[in-house]
Every structure is written in structure tokens, then in C-alpha cells.
Amino acid sequence: MIRYSKASTLKTQAAAALALSLIGGAGASAATVSNATVAFLMPDQSSTRYEEHDHPGFVAQMQKLCPTCKVLYQNADGDASRQQQQFNSVVSQGAKAIVLDPVDSAAAASLVKQAQSRGIKVIAYDRPIPSTPADYYVSFNNEEIGRSIAKSLVDHLKATKVSPTDVGVLEINGSPTDAAAGLIKKGVHEGLAAGGYATLAEYDTPEWAPPKAQQWASGQISRFNKKIVGVVAANDGTAGGAIAAFKAAGVNPVPPVTGNDATIAGLQLIIAGDQYNTISKPSEIVAAAAADVVIGLLGGEAPKADTTLFGTPTRLFTPALVTTANLKSEIIDKKVNGKAIETPAVLCSGRYAEGCKKLGIAP
């Protein structure tokens, strides 16, 4: 059985400090690493986080640690075959280390073997590669994310005195080819287990695609109707799909729906009262940690790890659960690299202005 170390929710400053201290002496290693080519391969564009946060965060930290290093960035847009081609391309361009967030965690095993046979370091990122150990794995704690969003929903249903008799929840999981989605799913099951609310049906969403989540949810609304008292959705995209399905079916109010990633769209749905929670995981933190690992490995150092997952030295960060109760403090007031995670100007435009005012957020 995989066991994660128990940790309280990290405040952003503490998380940033952990990222910067991920390797002892990263600064010293940076002096021995120069002109290296490094690849940063991301899986899809169904979530905006990779373009808006992960990639910029990785590049910024690499520039601090190794100004002469070259970063090659590619996004596979949900296509495992395209990611294979991108992987081959960065290998041919001389990449000495590859940070890989796999589209298909099982298929990525061959990529790890291919790279390691050439002496190329592979850092599994966000999503693990279970069948073949990479050189390192860095991520937020995905099992804890699933447990947290599910327990939050259960606690909310109990607090609002929703009887568990003859009702239940829907569970919308992530992609079946994504090992991180499997960890979130495991955590969701644990979070729901003690709640007393039945799981009416669950669905693994191919490519995490919101339209597929919406289509499935529509069918379940027709099937279960008023028996649905909540939805555990594994990210904000699938949450948005579920909410759209309820609205199209004329359900008002929409039952509480969970999320994950704290995307702009997800946060605005919370502000509007349509989504119950999300997970704030400023991915610049994990991206910076991945850059630290790259420099350490290329400098001949063994990065520190706090656990081992799937045979791979691993560092996991614990993110923050966000609801209307703490959206302002976690998203507006909290700073990462001196900047707010999101600003009122972005979140509170148009029809969201009134909701922001209710939460004490000045647009």
C-alpha cells in the first residue's frame, strides 16, 4: 500500500521555502551546470494551468539557477502519440533532462527507459509513471486532494442537514490514462467512505474533457434527478461540465459541486455560487521545485525526497482547499513570488462583481 506522510496544509511562503530548499546546495550545483538543454513536456490544454503557471514558473526558476540553460517547451494537447513525437524531438535536440507530465502514464514507461538508456534524466511531474521509476517525481499530493474535496462536500451536506436516505452523489473522475487521476480517485473514495452518502454513479472522463463530463452528467441527471445531492468532480473543467449539465436541465439551485486547480473559471463559478470548492495549488511552486531537481541531477547531486512513490524518490506538496469562506484569503490576499494568485480585476469582472462584493473582494 502506498502511504503518504501526513502534513498540514502548507502556507504559500512555507511551500515556496520547501521548493527552494528541495535540494541541498542548489545554488552550488548551478555553478557547475551551464549551457544545458532541458525539456518541459506538458500533457494537455484542457486546463489553462500549464500555459499560465507551470511553464512560466519552470522557466523563471531555471533562469535563476542556470541563465545559460535552454528550456524546450511542448504541450501534447491530450495526444499520447504527439507527446511521443515531442519527446523524440527534444532528445534529438540534445536535452540532458526532461520534465515529463505524461498524457498516458502507462505509455510513458517506454519514454523513461528510452531516455535513461541515453543518460538523460527524467523528472515525472504532476502525474506519476507507475511501472518504470523515473529519476524523481514532484507533485502536489493528489490522493490528499481527492480526500479533501470529497470530505469537504460531505461535511457541507451534513452541515446543511441533507439526509443521506434515498439520495447520493455523482463522482466525475479524471482521465483513465492519468495515474494522478487514479490517486485523486482513491482519495475521493476515502473521503466519501465515512460520509454515509451513496455514490449513485461514477465516470472516468477521457482526456479530462469537460464536454464529455457534461454529456455523462446530463445522462445521470435524467436517470437520478432529485436524488443527486452533490457531485465530486476531480477538477474545475469537469466541474464546469457538470454545472453546465444541471443548468441545461433547469436544475435550480445546482447541487454542490467540487473542483480542483483553482482555475479562473472555477473560482468564478464559486463566486457565482455554482461551484462549492476547488483546490488552490499554485503550480509555480512545483514547477520551481522541478527546476531545482533538474539542476541538482545535472550537477551530480541526489535531490532530497520525503517519500518514495512507485519506486521513485518523491516530493509532495499539500495544497489548500478553497470555498467562499476563504477564497479572498487564499486567492486574493496570498502571494506567490510577490504576486497574488489571482486579482479582483481578473475574477470580478461583469456578472461576478456582485458575488465578489458579498465575499468582501473589491472589484
KARA-V370871 format. One record per residue. N is the residue number from 1. PSI is psi as a letter, one per 40 degrees, with the letter a starting at -180 (* if undefined). OMEGA is omega in radians with two decimals (999 if undefined). Layout:
# KARA-V370871
N:PSI:OMEGA ; N:PSI:OMEGA
This chain:
# KARA-V370871
1:h:3.08 ; 2:h:3.10 ; 3:h:3.06 ; 4:i:3.01 ; 5:i:3.13 ; 6:h:3.13 ; 7:i:3.04 ; 8:i:-3.12 ; 9:h:-3.10 ; 10:h:2.92 ; 11:i:-3.03 ; 12:d:-3.12 ; 13:d:3.12 ; 14:d:3.13 ; 15:d:3.12 ; 16:d:3.13 ; 17:d:3.10 ; 18:d:-3.14 ; 19:d:-3.10 ; 20:d:-3.13 ; 21:e:-3.06 ; 22:d:3.08 ; 23:h:3.03 ; 24:h:3.06 ; 25:f:-3.14 ; 26:d:3.14 ; 27:d:3.12 ; 28:d:3.12 ; 29:d:-3.10 ; 30:d:-3.13 ; 31:d:-3.11 ; 32:e:-3.14 ; 33:h:3.11 ; 34:i:3.07 ; 35:f:3.13 ; 36:i:3.03 ; 37:h:-3.08 ; 38:h:-3.13 ; 39:i:3.12 ; 40:h:-3.01 ; 41:h:-3.09 ; 42:i:-2.91 ; 43:d:-2.98 ; 44:i:3.10 ; 45:e:3.11 ; 46:d:2.97 ; 47:h:-3.11 ; 48:e:-3.00 ; 49:d:-3.04 ; 50:d:-3.13 ; 51:d:-3.00 ; 52:d:-3.02 ; 53:d:-3.04 ; 54:d:-3.10 ; 55:d:3.12 ; 56:d:3.14 ; 57:d:3.12 ; 58:d:-3.13 ; 59:d:-3.12 ; 60:d:-3.13 ; 61:d:3.09 ; 62:d:3.13 ; 63:d:3.08 ; 64:d:-3.02 ; 65:d:-3.09 ; 66:g:-3.08 ; 67:d:-3.11 ; 68:e:3.13 ; 69:i:3.14 ; 70:h:3.13 ; 71:h:3.05 ; 72:h:-3.11 ; 73:h:3.07 ; 74:i:3.05 ; 75:h:-3.02 ; 76:e:3.11 ; 77:f:3.04 ; 78:e:-3.05 ; 79:h:-3.11 ; 80:d:3.12 ; 81:d:3.09 ; 82:d:3.12 ; 83:d:3.06 ; 84:d:3.12 ; 85:d:3.12 ; 86:d:3.09 ; 87:d:3.12 ; 88:d:-3.12 ; 89:d:-3.11 ; 90:d:3.04 ; 91:d:-3.14 ; 92:d:3.10 ; 93:e:3.02 ; 94:f:3.13 ; 95:h:3.11 ; 96:e:3.08 ; 97:i:-3.13 ; 98:h:3.01 ; 99:h:-2.95 ; 100:h:2.97 ; 101:g:-2.90 ; 102:i:2.97 ; 103:d:-3.12 ; 104:h:-3.04 ; 105:d:3.12 ; 106:d:-3.13 ; 107:d:-3.10 ; 108:e:3.13 ; 109:d:-3.14 ; 110:d:3.11 ; 111:d:3.11 ; 112:d:-3.14 ; 113:d:3.14 ; 114:d:-3.12 ; 115:d:-3.07 ; 116:d:3.08 ; 117:e:3.12 ; 118:e:-3.13 ; 119:e:3.13 ; 120:h:3.13 ; 121:h:3.11 ; 122:h:3.07 ; 123:h:3.05 ; 124:h:-2.97 ; 125:h:3.08 ; 126:d:3.14 ; 127:h:-3.13 ; 128:i:3.08 ; 129:g:-2.91 ; 130:d:-2.92 ; 131:e:3.12 ; 132:h:-3.10 ; 133:h:2.97 ; 134:a:3.11 ; 135:d:3.14 ; 136:i:3.05 ; 137:h:3.11 ; 138:h:-3.05 ; 139:i:2.81 ; 140:i:-3.09 ; 141:g:-3.02 ; 142:d:3.11 ; 143:d:3.11 ; 144:d:3.08 ; 145:d:3.14 ; 146:d:3.13 ; 147:d:-3.06 ; 148:d:-3.10 ; 149:d:-3.13 ; 150:d:3.14 ; 151:d:3.10 ; 152:d:3.12 ; 153:d:3.13 ; 154:d:3.14 ; 155:d:3.13 ; 156:d:3.13 ; 157:d:3.11 ; 158:d:-3.12 ; 159:d:3.13 ; 160:e:3.02 ; 161:f:3.04 ; 162:h:-3.13 ; 163:h:3.12 ; 164:e:-3.08 ; 165:h:3.05 ; 166:f:3.07 ; 167:i:3.12 ; 168:a:-3.10 ; 169:i:2.98 ; 170:i:3.11 ; 171:h:3.12 ; 172:h:-3.09 ; 173:i:3.11 ; 174:a:-3.05 ; 175:h:3.13 ; 176:e:3.11 ; 177:e:-3.08 ; 178:h:-3.10 ; 179:d:3.08 ; 180:d:3.08 ; 181:d:3.08 ; 182:d:3.10 ; 183:d:3.07 ; 184:d:3.14 ; 185:d:3.11 ; 186:d:3.12 ; 187:d:3.10 ; 188:d:3.13 ; 189:d:3.12 ; 190:d:-3.13 ; 191:d:3.14 ; 192:d:-2.92 ; 193:d:-3.06 ; 194:e:-3.02 ; 195:d:-3.14 ; 196:e:3.12 ; 197:h:-3.11 ; 198:i:2.96 ; 199:h:-3.08 ; 200:d:3.14 ; 201:i:3.05 ; 202:i:-2.96 ; 203:h:3.00 ; 204:h:-2.98 ; 205:h:3.13 ; 206:h:3.13 ; 207:e:-3.10 ; 208:f:-2.97 ; 209:h:3.13 ; 210:d:3.13 ; 211:d:3.12 ; 212:d:3.06 ; 213:d:3.14 ; 214:d:-3.13 ; 215:d:3.13 ; 216:d:-3.13 ; 217:d:3.12 ; 218:d:3.11 ; 219:d:-3.13 ; 220:d:3.08 ; 221:d:3.08 ; 222:d:-3.08 ; 223:d:-3.00 ; 224:d:3.08 ; 225:b:-3.00 ; 226:e:3.06 ; 227:e:-3.11 ; 228:h:-3.14 ; 229:e:3.10 ; 230:i:3.12 ; 231:h:2.99 ; 232:h:3.08 ; 233:h:-2.97 ; 234:e:3.02 ; 235:i:-3.07 ; 236:d:3.13 ; 237:d:3.12 ; 238:d:3.04 ; 239:d:3.11 ; 240:d:3.09 ; 241:d:3.13 ; 242:d:-3.14 ; 243:d:3.10 ; 244:d:3.13 ; 245:d:3.12 ; 246:d:-3.12 ; 247:d:3.12 ; 248:d:3.14 ; 249:e:3.12 ; 250:e:3.13 ; 251:h:-3.12 ; 252:h:0.04 ; 253:i:3.04 ; 254:h:3.08 ; 255:i:-3.10 ; 256:h:-3.09 ; 257:h:3.11 ; 258:i:3.09 ; 259:a:-3.09 ; 260:h:3.07 ; 261:e:-3.13 ; 262:f:3.05 ; 263:i:3.10 ; 264:d:-3.14 ; 265:d:3.13 ; 266:d:3.12 ; 267:d:3.11 ; 268:d:3.06 ; 269:d:3.06 ; 270:d:3.11 ; 271:d:-3.13 ; 272:e:-3.13 ; 273:e:-3.10 ; 274:d:3.12 ; 275:i:-3.04 ; 276:d:-3.10 ; 277:i:3.00 ; 278:i:3.11 ; 279:h:3.06 ; 280:h:3.09 ; 281:g:-3.11 ; 282:h:-2.96 ; 283:e:2.98 ; 284:d:-3.14 ; 285:d:-3.13 ; 286:d:3.11 ; 287:d:3.10 ; 288:d:3.10 ; 289:d:3.10 ; 290:d:3.09 ; 291:d:3.08 ; 292:d:3.14 ; 293:d:3.12 ; 294:d:-3.10 ; 295:d:3.11 ; 296:d:-3.12 ; 297:d:-3.14 ; 298:d:3.09 ; 299:e:3.08 ; 300:e:-3.14 ; 301:i:3.07 ; 302:h:-3.14 ; 303:i:3.07 ; 304:i:3.09 ; 305:i:3.11 ; 306:e:3.06 ; 307:i:3.03 ; 308:h:-3.13 ; 309:h:-3.08 ; 310:f:3.09 ; 311:e:-3.05 ; 312:h:3.03 ; 313:h:-2.90 ; 314:i:2.95 ; 315:h:-3.12 ; 316:h:3.07 ; 317:i:-3.12 ; 318:h:-3.07 ; 319:a:-3.06 ; 320:h:3.01 ; 321:h:-3.10 ; 322:h:2.96 ; 323:a:3.09 ; 324:d:-3.08 ; 325:d:-3.09 ; 326:e:-3.13 ; 327:d:-3.12 ; 328:d:-3.07 ; 329:d:-3.08 ; 330:d:-3.01 ; 331:d:-3.08 ; 332:d:-3.02 ; 333:d:-3.08 ; 334:i:-3.08 ; 335:i:2.98 ; 336:h:-3.06 ; 337:f:3.08 ; 338:e:-3.11 ; 339:i:3.05 ; 340:i:3.12 ; 341:d:2.96 ; 342:i:-3.09 ; 343:i:3.06 ; 344:d:-3.13 ; 345:d:-3.14 ; 346:d:-2.99 ; 347:d:-2.91 ; 348:e:-3.12 ; 349:i:3.01 ; 350:b:-3.01 ; 351:e:3.13 ; 352:e:-3.09 ; 353:d:-3.10 ; 354:d:3.11 ; 355:d:3.11 ; 356:d:3.13 ; 357:d:3.11 ; 358:d:-3.14 ; 359:e:3.13 ; 360:f:-3.13 ; 361:h:3.13 ; 362:h:-3.13 ; 363:*:999
